[in-house]
Amino acid sequence: MTASTTVSLRRWLRRQLREPSPQRERLEAAIAADDPAEARRIVQRMSFSAEQRHHLDSLLDAWERETRRSEEQSAPN
């Protein structure tokens, strides 16, 4: 994940999830481990408004695209 995507996702999550919780900690660990699939599984169990969900999904989609692109570039030919 690029630094800007990481910062955007973490900032947004901190604004939405003001109180520290086990879910937030697991989510931050998934971000630190560059694991968009785990992050998506965690946030699917969380309650967000439709607008928040849309924004979060777009951040996660961008992260997954970046991960795929990075994997494709590093794959042996």
Summary of the structure (lengths in Angstrom):
residues: 77
radius of gyration: 12.9
end to end distance: 22.3
largest distance: 46.1
contacts: 182
relative contact order: 0.15
helix: 77%
strand: 0%
